[in-house]
Amino acid sequence: MKVKILKGLMTKARDTNNIENQINDFIKSKKVIDIKHSMCVANETTHMYFIVVTILYEDE
C-alpha cells in the first residue's frame, strides 16, 4: 500500500480542473483504496483555497 499527496491553490474553476486532471492522470493505472481531501481558505478576499488530496493506492 502506498500514499500519494497532491496539494495546490485553487482560485478559479480552471484550477479545479487542473487538480482533477492531476488526480485522474495519477490514478488511471492504480488500484485506489481511498481518496480523502481537505480544503481551507487561504485568502477570503480573493477567494483562494488551499486543497490537499491524499490517495491511498496499490500499483496494478
C-alpha distance matrix in Angstrom:
0.0 3.8 7.1 10.4 13.6 16.8 20.1 23.8 27.3 28.6 32.4 33.2 31.9 31.4 28.8 27.0 27.0 25.7 22.6 22.2 22.5 20.0 17.4 18.6 18.7 15.1 13.6 16.2 14.3 10.8 9.7 9.6 8.7 10.8 13.1 15.3 18.3 21.1 24.5 27.5 30.9 31.5 35.1 36.9 39.9 38.2 35.5 32.6 29.2 26.1 22.9 19.3 16.5 12.9 10.4 7.0 5.8 5.1 8.2 11.0
3.8 0.0 3.8 6.8 10.2 13.4 16.8 20.4 24.0 25.6 29.4 30.3 29.3 28.5 25.8 24.3 24.5 22.8 19.8 19.8 20.0 17.1 14.9 16.6 16.4 12.6 12.0 15.0 13.5 10.3 10.3 9.7 9.6 10.8 12.0 13.9 16.3 19.0 22.0 24.9 28.3 28.5 32.1 34.1 37.0 35.1 32.7 29.6 26.3 23.1 20.0 16.4 13.9 10.4 8.2 5.8 5.4 6.0 8.3 11.8
7.1 3.8 0.0 3.8 6.6 10.0 13.2 16.9 20.4 22.1 25.9 27.0 26.3 25.7 22.7 21.3 21.9 20.2 16.9 17.3 18.0 14.9 12.7 15.1 15.3 11.6 11.5 15.0 14.4 11.3 11.7 10.0 9.9 9.6 9.8 11.0 12.9 15.4 18.4 21.2 24.5 24.7 28.4 30.3 33.3 31.5 29.0 25.9 22.6 19.4 16.3 12.6 10.3 6.9 5.6 4.7 6.3 8.6 10.9 14.3
10.4 6.8 3.8 0.0 3.8 6.6 10.1 13.6 17.2 19.0 22.7 23.8 23.2 22.3 19.3 18.2 18.6 16.6 13.5 14.3 14.8 11.5 9.8 12.6 12.5 9.0 9.9 13.5 13.5 11.2 12.5 10.6 11.6 10.8 9.6 10.8 11.8 14.2 16.6 19.4 22.4 22.3 25.8 28.0 30.6 28.6 26.3 23.1 20.0 16.8 13.8 10.4 8.2 5.9 5.1 6.7 7.9 10.5 11.8 15.1
13.6 10.2 6.6 3.8 0.0 3.8 6.6 10.3 13.9 15.9 19.6 21.1 20.9 20.2 16.9 16.0 17.1 15.1 11.8 13.3 14.4 11.1 9.8 13.4 13.7 10.7 12.0 15.7 16.4 14.3 15.6 13.2 13.9 12.0 9.9 9.7 9.5 11.2 13.3 15.9 18.7 18.6 22.1 24.3 27.0 25.1 22.9 19.6 16.5 13.1 10.4 6.9 5.7 4.6 6.4 8.9 11.1 14.1 15.5 18.6
16.8 13.4 10.0 6.6 3.8 0.0 3.8 7.1 10.7 12.5 16.3 17.6 17.4 16.5 13.2 12.6 13.7 11.5 8.3 10.4 11.5 8.2 7.8 11.6 11.9 9.9 11.8 15.1 16.5 15.2 16.9 14.5 15.8 13.7 10.8 10.6 9.3 10.8 11.9 14.5 16.9 16.5 19.8 22.1 24.5 22.2 20.0 16.8 14.0 10.9 8.2 5.8 5.1 6.5 8.2 11.6 13.3 16.3 17.2 20.0
20.1 16.8 13.2 10.1 6.6 3.8 0.0 3.8 7.3 9.7 13.3 15.2 15.8 15.1 11.5 11.5 13.4 11.2 8.3 11.3 12.8 10.1 10.3 14.1 14.6 13.2 15.2 18.3 20.1 18.9 20.5 17.8 18.9 16.4 13.1 11.8 9.4 9.6 9.7 11.6 13.6 12.8 16.1 18.6 20.9 18.7 16.8 13.3 10.7 7.4 5.5 4.4 6.2 8.7 11.3 14.7 16.9 20.0 21.0 23.8
23.8 20.4 16.9 13.6 10.3 7.1 3.8 0.0 3.8 6.5 9.9 12.1 13.2 12.5 8.7 9.6 11.9 9.6 7.6 11.2 12.7 10.7 11.8 15.2 15.8 15.1 17.4 20.1 22.3 21.5 23.4 20.7 22.0 19.4 15.8 14.5 11.5 11.1 9.8 11.0 12.0 10.8 13.6 16.1 18.0 15.4 13.8 10.3 8.4 5.8 5.6 6.8 9.0 12.1 14.6 18.2 20.2 23.3 24.0 26.6
27.3 24.0 20.4 17.2 13.9 10.7 7.3 3.8 0.0 3.8 6.6 9.5 11.5 11.2 7.6 9.1 12.0 10.4 9.2 12.7 14.4 13.2 14.5 17.6 18.5 18.3 20.4 23.0 25.4 24.8 26.5 23.7 24.9 22.0 18.3 16.6 13.2 11.9 9.5 9.8 9.6 8.1 10.3 12.7 14.3 11.7 10.3 6.7 5.6 4.6 6.3 9.1 11.7 15.1 17.8 21.4 23.5 26.7 27.6 30.0
28.6 25.6 22.1 19.0 15.9 12.5 9.7 6.5 3.8 0.0 3.8 6.0 7.9 8.4 5.2 6.4 9.7 9.2 8.5 11.3 13.5 13.3 14.4 17.0 18.4 18.8 20.5 22.7 25.6 25.2 26.7 23.9 25.2 22.2 18.4 16.8 13.3 12.3 9.5 10.1 9.5 9.1 10.5 11.9 13.3 10.4 8.3 5.7 5.0 6.2 7.2 10.6 12.6 16.3 18.6 22.3 24.4 27.7 28.5 30.5
32.4 29.4 25.9 22.7 19.6 16.3 13.3 9.9 6.6 3.8 0.0 3.8 7.2 8.1 6.3 8.2 11.1 11.2 11.5 14.0 15.9 16.3 17.7 19.9 21.2 22.1 23.8 25.7 28.8 28.6 30.2 27.3 28.7 25.7 21.9 20.2 16.7 15.4 12.2 12.0 10.2 9.7 9.5 10.5 10.9 7.6 6.0 4.6 6.4 8.9 10.7 14.3 16.3 20.0 22.3 26.1 28.1 31.3 32.0 34.0
33.2 30.3 27.0 23.8 21.1 17.6 15.2 12.1 9.5 6.0 3.8 0.0 3.8 5.2 5.3 6.8 9.0 10.1 11.2 12.8 14.6 15.8 17.3 18.8 20.3 21.8 23.3 24.7 28.0 28.2 29.8 27.2 28.8 26.0 22.2 21.0 17.8 17.1 14.2 14.7 13.2 13.3 13.0 13.3 13.4 10.1 8.4 8.2 9.5 11.9 12.8 16.1 17.4 21.2 23.0 26.7 28.4 31.5 32.0 33.6
31.9 29.3 26.3 23.2 20.9 17.4 15.8 13.2 11.5 7.9 7.2 3.8 0.0 3.8 5.4 5.0 6.4 8.7 10.0 10.6 12.4 14.4 15.5 16.4 18.3 20.1 21.2 22.3 25.8 26.1 27.6 25.1 26.9 24.2 20.7 19.9 17.1 17.2 14.8 16.1 15.4 16.0 16.1 16.1 16.6 13.6 11.4 11.2 11.6 13.6 13.4 16.4 16.8 20.5 21.8 25.5 26.8 29.9 30.3 31.5
31.4 28.5 25.7 22.3 20.2 16.5 15.1 12.5 11.2 8.4 8.1 5.2 3.8 0.0 3.8 5.4 5.1 6.3 8.8 9.8 10.5 12.4 14.4 15.2 16.3 18.4 20.1 20.9 24.3 25.0 27.0 24.8 27.1 24.7 21.2 20.9 18.2 18.6 16.5 17.9 17.3 17.2 17.6 18.3 18.5 15.1 13.5 12.6 13.0 14.4 14.1 16.7 17.0 20.6 21.6 25.3 26.3 29.1 29.1 30.3
28.8 25.8 22.7 19.3 16.9 13.2 11.5 8.7 7.6 5.2 6.3 5.3 5.4 3.8 0.0 3.8 5.4 5.0 6.3 8.6 9.8 10.6 12.5 14.2 15.3 16.7 18.5 20.0 23.1 23.4 25.4 23.0 25.0 22.5 18.8 18.2 15.4 15.5 13.5 14.9 14.6 14.3 15.2 16.5 17.2 13.9 12.1 10.3 10.1 10.9 10.6 13.2 13.9 17.5 18.9 22.7 24.0 26.9 27.1 28.7
27.0 24.3 21.3 18.2 16.0 12.6 11.5 9.6 9.1 6.4 8.2 6.8 5.0 5.4 3.8 0.0 3.8 5.4 5.3 6.1 8.6 9.9 10.7 12.2 14.2 15.5 16.6 18.2 21.5 21.5 23.0 20.4 22.3 19.7 16.1 15.6 12.9 13.6 12.0 14.2 14.5 15.1 16.4 17.1 18.5 15.5 12.9 11.5 10.3 11.0 9.7 12.1 12.1 15.7 16.8 20.5 21.9 25.0 25.5 26.9
27.0 24.5 21.9 18.6 17.1 13.7 13.4 11.9 12.0 9.7 11.1 9.0 6.4 5.1 5.4 3.8 0.0 3.8 5.5 5.0 6.0 8.6 9.9 10.3 12.0 14.1 15.3 16.1 19.6 20.2 22.1 20.0 22.4 20.3 17.0 17.3 15.3 16.6 15.5 17.8 18.3 18.7 19.9 20.7 21.7 18.6 16.3 14.9 14.0 14.4 12.9 14.6 13.8 17.1 17.4 21.0 21.7 24.4 24.5 25.5
25.7 22.8 20.2 16.6 15.1 11.5 11.2 9.6 10.4 9.2 11.2 10.1 8.7 6.3 5.0 5.4 3.8 0.0 3.8 5.5 5.1 6.2 8.7 9.9 10.5 12.3 14.4 15.5 18.6 19.3 21.6 19.7 22.2 20.3 17.0 17.3 15.3 16.6 15.6 17.8 18.3 18.0 19.6 21.0 22.1 18.8 16.9 14.8 13.9 13.5 12.1 13.4 12.9 16.0 16.5 20.1 20.7 23.3 23.1 24.4
22.6 19.8 16.9 13.5 11.8 8.3 8.3 7.6 9.2 8.5 11.5 11.2 10.0 8.8 6.3 5.3 5.5 3.8 0.0 3.8 5.4 5.0 6.3 8.6 9.9 10.6 12.4 14.3 17.2 17.2 19.2 16.9 19.1 16.9 13.4 13.6 11.6 13.1 12.6 15.3 16.5 16.5 18.7 20.2 21.8 18.9 16.6 14.1 12.3 11.3 9.1 9.9 9.1 12.3 13.0 16.7 17.7 20.6 20.9 22.6
22.2 19.8 17.3 14.3 13.3 10.4 11.3 11.2 12.7 11.3 14.0 12.8 10.6 9.8 8.6 6.1 5.0 5.5 3.8 0.0 3.8 5.5 5.2 6.1 8.5 9.9 10.7 12.0 15.4 15.6 17.2 15.0 17.5 15.5 12.3 13.2 12.0 14.2 14.2 17.3 18.7 19.4 21.4 22.4 24.2 21.3 18.7 16.8 14.8 14.2 11.5 12.0 10.1 12.8 12.7 16.2 16.8 19.5 19.8 20.9
22.5 20.0 18.0 14.8 14.4 11.5 12.8 12.7 14.4 13.5 15.9 14.6 12.4 10.5 9.8 8.6 6.0 5.1 5.4 3.8 0.0 3.8 5.4 5.1 5.9 8.4 10.0 10.5 13.8 14.8 17.2 15.7 18.7 17.4 14.7 16.1 15.1 17.4 17.5 20.4 21.7 21.9 23.8 25.1 26.6 23.4 21.2 19.1 17.5 16.7 14.3 14.4 12.6 14.8 14.1 17.3 17.2 19.4 19.0 19.9
20.0 17.1 14.9 11.5 11.1 8.2 10.1 10.7 13.2 13.3 16.3 15.8 14.4 12.4 10.6 9.9 8.6 6.2 5.0 5.5 3.8 0.0 3.8 5.6 5.2 6.1 8.7 10.3 12.9 13.4 16.0 14.5 17.4 16.1 13.4 14.7 13.9 16.1 16.5 19.4 21.0 20.8 23.2 25.0 26.6 23.6 21.5 18.9 17.0 15.3 12.8 12.3 10.5 12.3 11.8 15.1 15.1 17.3 16.9 18.5
17.4 14.9 12.7 9.8 9.8 7.8 10.3 11.8 14.5 14.4 17.7 17.3 15.5 14.4 12.5 10.7 9.9 8.7 6.3 5.2 5.4 3.8 0.0 3.8 5.5 5.1 6.2 8.5 11.3 11.0 13.0 11.1 13.8 12.4 9.8 11.6 11.5 14.4 15.5 18.8 20.9 21.3 24.0 25.4 27.5 24.8 22.3 19.8 17.3 15.6 12.4 11.2 8.4 9.8 8.7 11.9 12.1 14.7 14.9 16.4
18.6 16.6 15.1 12.6 13.4 11.6 14.1 15.2 17.6 17.0 19.9 18.8 16.4 15.2 14.2 12.2 10.3 9.9 8.6 6.1 5.1 5.6 3.8 0.0 3.8 5.4 5.3 6.0 9.4 10.1 12.2 11.0 14.3 13.6 11.7 14.1 14.4 17.5 18.6 22.0 24.0 24.5 27.0 28.2 30.1 27.3 24.7 22.5 20.3 18.9 15.8 14.9 11.9 13.0 11.1 13.7 13.0 15.0 14.6 15.2
18.7 16.4 15.3 12.5 13.7 11.9 14.6 15.8 18.5 18.4 21.2 20.3 18.3 16.3 15.3 14.2 12.0 10.5 9.9 8.5 5.9 5.2 5.5 3.8 0.0 3.8 5.7 5.7 8.3 9.9 12.9 12.5 16.1 15.9 14.2 16.7 16.9 19.8 20.8 24.0 25.9 25.9 28.4 30.0 31.7 28.6 26.4 24.0 22.0 20.3 17.5 16.3 13.7 14.4 12.5 14.9 13.6 14.9 13.7 14.5
15.1 12.6 11.6 9.0 10.7 9.9 13.2 15.1 18.3 18.8 22.1 21.8 20.1 18.4 16.7 15.5 14.1 12.3 10.6 9.9 8.4 6.1 5.1 5.4 3.8 0.0 3.8 5.8 7.2 7.6 10.7 10.2 13.5 13.5 12.1 14.6 15.3 18.3 19.8 23.1 25.3 25.3 28.2 30.0 32.0 29.2 26.9 24.2 21.8 19.6 16.5 14.6 11.8 11.7 9.5 11.6 10.3 11.7 10.8 12.4
13.6 12.0 11.5 9.9 12.0 11.8 15.2 17.4 20.4 20.5 23.8 23.3 21.2 20.1 18.5 16.6 15.3 14.4 12.4 10.7 10.0 8.7 6.2 5.3 5.7 3.8 0.0 3.8 5.5 5.0 7.4 6.9 10.5 10.9 10.2 13.5 14.9 18.3 20.3 23.8 26.4 26.9 29.8 31.3 33.5 30.9 28.3 25.8 23.1 21.1 17.6 15.6 12.2 11.6 8.5 9.9 8.2 9.7 9.4 10.3
16.2 15.0 15.0 13.5 15.7 15.1 18.3 20.1 23.0 22.7 25.7 24.7 22.3 20.9 20.0 18.2 16.1 15.5 14.3 12.0 10.5 10.3 8.5 6.0 5.7 5.8 3.8 0.0 3.8 5.7 8.4 9.1 12.9 13.9 13.5 16.9 18.2 21.7 23.4 27.0 29.3 29.8 32.5 33.8 35.9 33.1 30.5 28.2 25.8 24.0 20.7 19.1 15.7 15.3 12.3 13.4 11.1 11.6 10.3 9.9
14.3 13.5 14.4 13.5 16.4 16.5 20.1 22.3 25.4 25.6 28.8 28.0 25.8 24.3 23.1 21.5 19.6 18.6 17.2 15.4 13.8 12.9 11.3 9.4 8.3 7.2 5.5 3.8 0.0 3.8 7.0 9.2 12.8 14.6 15.0 18.5 20.3 23.8 25.8 29.3 31.8 32.2 35.1 36.6 38.8 36.0 33.5 31.0 28.5 26.4 23.0 20.9 17.5 16.4 13.0 13.2 10.1 9.4 7.2 6.5
10.8 10.3 11.3 11.2 14.3 15.2 18.9 21.5 24.8 25.2 28.6 28.2 26.1 25.0 23.4 21.5 20.2 19.3 17.2 15.6 14.8 13.4 11.0 10.1 9.9 7.6 5.0 5.7 3.8 0.0 3.8 5.8 9.2 11.3 12.2 15.8 18.0 21.6 24.1 27.6 30.4 31.0 34.1 35.6 38.0 35.6 32.9 30.3 27.4 25.1 21.6 19.1 15.6 13.8 10.2 9.7 6.4 6.0 4.9 5.4
9.7 10.3 11.7 12.5 15.6 16.9 20.5 23.4 26.5 26.7 30.2 29.8 27.6 27.0 25.4 23.0 22.1 21.6 19.2 17.2 17.2 16.0 13.0 12.2 12.9 10.7 7.4 8.4 7.0 3.8 0.0 3.8 6.4 9.4 11.3 15.0 17.9 21.5 24.4 28.0 31.1 32.0 35.2 36.5 39.1 36.9 34.0 31.6 28.5 26.2 22.6 19.9 16.2 14.1 10.3 8.8 5.5 5.1 6.0 5.9
9.6 9.7 10.0 10.6 13.2 14.5 17.8 20.7 23.7 23.9 27.3 27.2 25.1 24.8 23.0 20.4 20.0 19.7 16.9 15.0 15.7 14.5 11.1 11.0 12.5 10.2 6.9 9.1 9.2 5.8 3.8 0.0 3.8 5.8 7.6 11.3 14.2 17.9 20.8 24.5 27.6 28.8 32.0 33.1 35.9 33.8 30.8 28.5 25.2 23.1 19.3 16.7 12.9 10.9 7.2 6.2 4.4 6.5 8.6 9.5
8.7 9.6 9.9 11.6 13.9 15.8 18.9 22.0 24.9 25.2 28.7 28.8 26.9 27.1 25.0 22.3 22.4 22.2 19.1 17.5 18.7 17.4 13.8 14.3 16.1 13.5 10.5 12.9 12.8 9.2 6.4 3.8 0.0 3.8 7.2 10.4 13.9 17.4 20.7 24.2 27.7 29.1 32.4 33.4 36.4 34.7 31.6 29.3 25.9 23.6 19.9 17.0 13.5 10.8 7.7 5.4 5.2 7.5 10.7 11.8
10.8 10.8 9.6 10.8 12.0 13.7 16.4 19.4 22.0 22.2 25.7 26.0 24.2 24.7 22.5 19.7 20.3 20.3 16.9 15.5 17.4 16.1 12.4 13.6 15.9 13.5 10.9 13.9 14.6 11.3 9.4 5.8 3.8 0.0 3.8 6.7 10.3 13.7 17.1 20.6 24.0 25.6 28.9 29.8 32.9 31.4 28.1 26.0 22.4 20.3 16.6 13.9 10.5 8.2 5.9 5.1 7.0 10.3 13.4 14.9
13.1 12.0 9.8 9.6 9.9 10.8 13.1 15.8 18.3 18.4 21.9 22.2 20.7 21.2 18.8 16.1 17.0 17.0 13.4 12.3 14.7 13.4 9.8 11.7 14.2 12.1 10.2 13.5 15.0 12.2 11.3 7.6 7.2 3.8 0.0 3.8 6.9 10.5 13.6 17.2 20.6 22.1 25.3 26.2 29.3 27.6 24.4 22.3 18.7 16.7 12.9 10.5 7.0 5.7 4.6 6.3 8.7 12.4 15.0 16.7
15.3 13.9 11.0 10.8 9.7 10.6 11.8 14.5 16.6 16.8 20.2 21.0 19.9 20.9 18.2 15.6 17.3 17.3 13.6 13.2 16.1 14.7 11.6 14.1 16.7 14.6 13.5 16.9 18.5 15.8 15.0 11.3 10.4 6.7 3.8 0.0 3.8 7.1 10.5 13.9 17.4 19.2 22.5 23.2 26.5 25.2 22.0 19.9 16.2 14.2 10.6 8.3 5.8 5.2 6.6 8.6 11.8 15.6 18.2 20.3
18.3 16.3 12.9 11.8 9.5 9.3 9.4 11.5 13.2 13.3 16.7 17.8 17.1 18.2 15.4 12.9 15.3 15.3 11.6 12.0 15.1 13.9 11.5 14.4 16.9 15.3 14.9 18.2 20.3 18.0 17.9 14.2 13.9 10.3 6.9 3.8 0.0 3.8 6.8 10.4 13.8 15.5 18.7 19.5 22.8 21.5 18.3 16.2 12.4 10.5 7.0 5.5 4.3 6.1 8.7 11.5 14.6 18.4 20.7 22.9
21.1 19.0 15.4 14.2 11.2 10.8 9.6 11.1 11.9 12.3 15.4 17.1 17.2 18.6 15.5 13.6 16.6 16.6 13.1 14.2 17.4 16.1 14.4 17.5 19.8 18.3 18.3 21.7 23.8 21.6 21.5 17.9 17.4 13.7 10.5 7.1 3.8 0.0 3.8 6.9 10.5 12.5 15.7 16.5 19.9 19.1 16.0 13.9 10.1 8.3 5.7 5.4 6.7 8.7 12.0 14.7 18.0 21.7 24.1 26.4
24.5 22.0 18.4 16.6 13.3 11.9 9.7 9.8 9.5 9.5 12.2 14.2 14.8 16.5 13.5 12.0 15.5 15.6 12.6 14.2 17.5 16.5 15.5 18.6 20.8 19.8 20.3 23.4 25.8 24.1 24.4 20.8 20.7 17.1 13.6 10.5 6.8 3.8 0.0 3.8 7.0 9.1 12.1 12.8 16.2 15.3 12.2 10.3 6.5 5.6 4.4 6.5 8.8 11.7 14.9 17.9 21.1 24.8 26.8 29.1
27.5 24.9 21.2 19.4 15.9 14.5 11.6 11.0 9.8 10.1 12.0 14.7 16.1 17.9 14.9 14.2 17.8 17.8 15.3 17.3 20.4 19.4 18.8 22.0 24.0 23.1 23.8 27.0 29.3 27.6 28.0 24.5 24.2 20.6 17.2 13.9 10.4 6.9 3.8 0.0 3.8 6.2 9.2 9.9 13.5 13.3 10.5 8.8 5.6 5.4 6.7 9.1 12.1 14.8 18.3 21.2 24.4 28.1 30.1 32.6
30.9 28.3 24.5 22.4 18.7 16.9 13.6 12.0 9.6 9.5 10.2 13.2 15.4 17.3 14.6 14.5 18.3 18.3 16.5 18.7 21.7 21.0 20.9 24.0 25.9 25.3 26.4 29.3 31.8 30.4 31.1 27.6 27.7 24.0 20.6 17.4 13.8 10.5 7.0 3.8 0.0 3.8 5.6 6.1 9.7 9.8 7.4 6.2 4.5 6.3 8.9 12.0 15.1 18.2 21.5 24.6 27.7 31.4 33.1 35.6
31.5 28.5 24.7 22.3 18.6 16.5 12.8 10.8 8.1 9.1 9.7 13.3 16.0 17.2 14.3 15.1 18.7 18.0 16.5 19.4 21.9 20.8 21.3 24.5 25.9 25.3 26.9 29.8 32.2 31.0 32.0 28.8 29.1 25.6 22.1 19.2 15.5 12.5 9.1 6.2 3.8 0.0 3.8 6.6 9.2 8.8 7.7 5.3 5.0 5.9 9.5 12.4 15.9 18.9 22.3 25.5 28.5 31.9 33.5 36.1
35.1 32.1 28.4 25.8 22.1 19.8 16.1 13.6 10.3 10.5 9.5 13.0 16.1 17.6 15.2 16.4 19.9 19.6 18.7 21.4 23.8 23.2 24.0 27.0 28.4 28.2 29.8 32.5 35.1 34.1 35.2 32.0 32.4 28.9 25.3 22.5 18.7 15.7 12.1 9.2 5.6 3.8 0.0 3.8 5.6 5.7 5.8 5.0 6.9 9.1 12.7 15.9 19.3 22.4 25.7 29.0 31.9 35.4 36.8 39.3
36.9 34.1 30.3 28.0 24.3 22.1 18.6 16.1 12.7 11.9 10.5 13.3 16.1 18.3 16.5 17.1 20.7 21.0 20.2 22.4 25.1 25.0 25.4 28.2 30.0 30.0 31.3 33.8 36.6 35.6 36.5 33.1 33.4 29.8 26.2 23.2 19.5 16.5 12.8 9.9 6.1 6.6 3.8 0.0 3.8 5.6 4.9 6.5 8.2 11.3 14.3 17.7 20.8 24.0 27.2 30.5 33.4 37.0 38.6 40.9
39.9 37.0 33.3 30.6 27.0 24.5 20.9 18.0 14.3 13.3 10.9 13.4 16.6 18.5 17.2 18.5 21.7 22.1 21.8 24.2 26.6 26.6 27.5 30.1 31.7 32.0 33.5 35.9 38.8 38.0 39.1 35.9 36.4 32.9 29.3 26.5 22.8 19.9 16.2 13.5 9.7 9.2 5.6 3.8 0.0 3.8 5.6 7.9 10.8 13.9 17.1 20.7 23.7 27.1 30.1 33.6 36.3 39.8 41.1 43.4
38.2 35.1 31.5 28.6 25.1 22.2 18.7 15.4 11.7 10.4 7.6 10.1 13.6 15.1 13.9 15.5 18.6 18.8 18.9 21.3 23.4 23.6 24.8 27.3 28.6 29.2 30.9 33.1 36.0 35.6 36.9 33.8 34.7 31.4 27.6 25.2 21.5 19.1 15.3 13.3 9.8 8.8 5.7 5.6 3.8 0.0 3.8 5.5 9.2 12.3 15.4 19.0 21.8 25.4 28.3 31.8 34.3 37.7 38.8 40.9
35.5 32.7 29.0 26.3 22.9 20.0 16.8 13.8 10.3 8.3 6.0 8.4 11.4 13.5 12.1 12.9 16.3 16.9 16.6 18.7 21.2 21.5 22.3 24.7 26.4 26.9 28.3 30.5 33.5 32.9 34.0 30.8 31.6 28.1 24.4 22.0 18.3 16.0 12.2 10.5 7.4 7.7 5.8 4.9 5.6 3.8 0.0 3.8 6.5 10.2 12.7 16.5 19.0 22.6 25.4 29.0 31.5 35.0 36.2 38.3
32.6 29.6 25.9 23.1 19.6 16.8 13.3 10.3 6.7 5.7 4.6 8.2 11.2 12.6 10.3 11.5 14.9 14.8 14.1 16.8 19.1 18.9 19.8 22.5 24.0 24.2 25.8 28.2 31.0 30.3 31.6 28.5 29.3 26.0 22.3 19.9 16.2 13.9 10.3 8.8 6.2 5.3 5.0 6.5 7.9 5.5 3.8 0.0 3.8 6.9 9.9 13.5 16.3 19.9 22.8 26.3 28.8 32.3 33.4 35.6
29.2 26.3 22.6 20.0 16.5 14.0 10.7 8.4 5.6 5.0 6.4 9.5 11.6 13.0 10.1 10.3 14.0 13.9 12.3 14.8 17.5 17.0 17.3 20.3 22.0 21.8 23.1 25.8 28.5 27.4 28.5 25.2 25.9 22.4 18.7 16.2 12.4 10.1 6.5 5.6 4.5 5.0 6.9 8.2 10.8 9.2 6.5 3.8 0.0 3.8 6.4 10.1 12.9 16.4 19.4 22.8 25.5 29.0 30.4 32.7
26.1 23.1 19.4 16.8 13.1 10.9 7.4 5.8 4.6 6.2 8.9 11.9 13.6 14.4 10.9 11.0 14.4 13.5 11.3 14.2 16.7 15.3 15.6 18.9 20.3 19.6 21.1 24.0 26.4 25.1 26.2 23.1 23.6 20.3 16.7 14.2 10.5 8.3 5.6 5.4 6.3 5.9 9.1 11.3 13.9 12.3 10.2 6.9 3.8 0.0 3.8 6.9 10.2 13.4 16.7 20.0 22.8 26.3 27.7 30.3
22.9 20.0 16.3 13.8 10.4 8.2 5.5 5.6 6.3 7.2 10.7 12.8 13.4 14.1 10.6 9.7 12.9 12.1 9.1 11.5 14.3 12.8 12.4 15.8 17.5 16.5 17.6 20.7 23.0 21.6 22.6 19.3 19.9 16.6 12.9 10.6 7.0 5.7 4.4 6.7 8.9 9.5 12.7 14.3 17.1 15.4 12.7 9.9 6.4 3.8 0.0 3.8 6.6 10.0 13.1 16.5 19.2 22.8 24.3 26.8
19.3 16.4 12.6 10.4 6.9 5.8 4.4 6.8 9.1 10.6 14.3 16.1 16.4 16.7 13.2 12.1 14.6 13.4 9.9 12.0 14.4 12.3 11.2 14.9 16.3 14.6 15.6 19.1 20.9 19.1 19.9 16.7 17.0 13.9 10.5 8.3 5.5 5.4 6.5 9.1 12.0 12.4 15.9 17.7 20.7 19.0 16.5 13.5 10.1 6.9 3.8 0.0 3.8 6.6 9.9 13.2 16.1 19.6 21.3 24.0
16.5 13.9 10.3 8.2 5.7 5.1 6.2 9.0 11.7 12.6 16.3 17.4 16.8 17.0 13.9 12.1 13.8 12.9 9.1 10.1 12.6 10.5 8.4 11.9 13.7 11.8 12.2 15.7 17.5 15.6 16.2 12.9 13.5 10.5 7.0 5.8 4.3 6.7 8.8 12.1 15.1 15.9 19.3 20.8 23.7 21.8 19.0 16.3 12.9 10.2 6.6 3.8 0.0 3.8 6.5 10.0 12.7 16.3 18.1 20.5
12.9 10.4 6.9 5.9 4.6 6.5 8.7 12.1 15.1 16.3 20.0 21.2 20.5 20.6 17.5 15.7 17.1 16.0 12.3 12.8 14.8 12.3 9.8 13.0 14.4 11.7 11.6 15.3 16.4 13.8 14.1 10.9 10.8 8.2 5.7 5.2 6.1 8.7 11.7 14.8 18.2 18.9 22.4 24.0 27.1 25.4 22.6 19.9 16.4 13.4 10.0 6.6 3.8 0.0 3.8 6.6 9.7 13.3 15.6 18.3
10.4 8.2 5.6 5.1 6.4 8.2 11.3 14.6 17.8 18.6 22.3 23.0 21.8 21.6 18.9 16.8 17.4 16.5 13.0 12.7 14.1 11.8 8.7 11.1 12.5 9.5 8.5 12.3 13.0 10.2 10.3 7.2 7.7 5.9 4.6 6.6 8.7 12.0 14.9 18.3 21.5 22.3 25.7 27.2 30.1 28.3 25.4 22.8 19.4 16.7 13.1 9.9 6.5 3.8 0.0 3.8 6.2 9.9 12.1 14.6
7.0 5.8 4.7 6.7 8.9 11.6 14.7 18.2 21.4 22.3 26.1 26.7 25.5 25.3 22.7 20.5 21.0 20.1 16.7 16.2 17.3 15.1 11.9 13.7 14.9 11.6 9.9 13.4 13.2 9.7 8.8 6.2 5.4 5.1 6.3 8.6 11.5 14.7 17.9 21.2 24.6 25.5 29.0 30.5 33.6 31.8 29.0 26.3 22.8 20.0 16.5 13.2 10.0 6.6 3.8 0.0 3.8 7.4 10.4 13.0
5.8 5.4 6.3 7.9 11.1 13.3 16.9 20.2 23.5 24.4 28.1 28.4 26.8 26.3 24.0 21.9 21.7 20.7 17.7 16.8 17.2 15.1 12.1 13.0 13.6 10.3 8.2 11.1 10.1 6.4 5.5 4.4 5.2 7.0 8.7 11.8 14.6 18.0 21.1 24.4 27.7 28.5 31.9 33.4 36.3 34.3 31.5 28.8 25.5 22.8 19.2 16.1 12.7 9.7 6.2 3.8 0.0 3.8 6.8 9.2
5.1 6.0 8.6 10.5 14.1 16.3 20.0 23.3 26.7 27.7 31.3 31.5 29.9 29.1 26.9 25.0 24.4 23.3 20.6 19.5 19.4 17.3 14.7 15.0 14.9 11.7 9.7 11.6 9.4 6.0 5.1 6.5 7.5 10.3 12.4 15.6 18.4 21.7 24.8 28.1 31.4 31.9 35.4 37.0 39.8 37.7 35.0 32.3 29.0 26.3 22.8 19.6 16.3 13.3 9.9 7.4 3.8 0.0 3.8 6.3
8.2 8.3 10.9 11.8 15.5 17.2 21.0 24.0 27.6 28.5 32.0 32.0 30.3 29.1 27.1 25.5 24.5 23.1 20.9 19.8 19.0 16.9 14.9 14.6 13.7 10.8 9.4 10.3 7.2 4.9 6.0 8.6 10.7 13.4 15.0 18.2 20.7 24.1 26.8 30.1 33.1 33.5 36.8 38.6 41.1 38.8 36.2 33.4 30.4 27.7 24.3 21.3 18.1 15.6 12.1 10.4 6.8 3.8 0.0 3.8
11.0 11.8 14.3 15.1 18.6 20.0 23.8 26.6 30.0 30.5 34.0 33.6 31.5 30.3 28.7 26.9 25.5 24.4 22.6 20.9 19.9 18.5 16.4 15.2 14.5 12.4 10.3 9.9 6.5 5.4 5.9 9.5 11.8 14.9 16.7 20.3 22.9 26.4 29.1 32.6 35.6 36.1 39.3 40.9 43.4 40.9 38.3 35.6 32.7 30.3 26.8 24.0 20.5 18.3 14.6 13.0 9.2 6.3 3.8 0.0
